[in-house]
Amino acid sequence: MKLDGRRVSSNVEDRRRMSGGGKAGLGIGGVIVIALITWLMGGNPLDVVQQVGVQGLTESQYSEHEFTAEEEELATFAGQILAGTEDVWTEIFRQMGRQYVAPRLVLYTGATQSGCGMGQAEMGPFYCSADQCVYLDLSFFTQMKRQLGADGDFAYAYVIAHEVGHHVQYLLGTLDEAHQAMARTSKKEANQISVRLELQADFYAGVWAHHDNKLYGSLEAGDIDEAIDCAQKIGDNYLQEKAQGRSVPDSFTHGTSEQRSRWLKKGITTGDIRQGDSFSPAYSRL
């Protein structure tokens, strides 16, 4: 991506020097399952912590850790991507006769407190509507690269833009409506609603990329391929097969590799938020 000279958002809270204490005891297999399969969970992603059991979390402590040049570059990059989402969604909301209220991006290391409870790096990036913040431990990008082979700056941008997509859903009322519906139905049907939420957030990430490129000429050769590859490698079927050798469609909460890449690409191609209705089609036609 071409980001030279781009502004860094002022809506970034850097907590990377604040350590949340110990972490739940998870091996490398657990990291894959928790950080990658449960990334972008429909509903409150912190429910995952209750399932695996959080051990040893303490009050935040200040760390003297010195960040590498790569870590600082990633922090700047995240702030630039957030700024791009602010520019794009502010204009789209204006055209809809609405006002866009930007989320805050919280960068942290290990664990941190959120409005939805304690967040951990093992959970991957997540959006909390209670405080309208996107939470990101930058080490997730390293996990993407090492564990899934999903790499590239536009793939990383897609991760952030997807979480901002959940914020857009919150502002439009979609997120609360979906969560209320999930609470009233069976687990299988709730999972299907979650898939609809996630595919729409993928679409919104694509809409952002479309307009960011129109505004700033930010996309370079290969960027779209990076994001599509990432979307395919975080599909429920791909991750479940990688973790356990088979997939269980009724347990899907994010969508298949084909669905995620297709909805992302649709957003990139059209840039039209009106084409992102993932709730009206029959589930089998998503």
Secondary structure, DSSP 4 states (H G I P E B T S, - for coil): ---TTPPPPS-EEEEEEEEEE------HHHHIIIIIISTT-SS-TTHHHHHH---SEEEEEE--PPPPHHHHHHHHHHHHHHHHHHHHHHHHHHHTT----PPEEEEEESEEEETTEEEEGGG-SEEETTTTEEEE-THHHHHIIIII---SHHHHHHHHHHHHHHHHHHHHTHHHHHHHHHHTS-HHHHHHHHHHHHHHHHHHHHHHHHHHHHHH----TTHHHHHHHHHHHTSHHHHHHHHHSS--GGG-SS--HHHHHHHHHHHHHH--GGG---SSS-GGG-
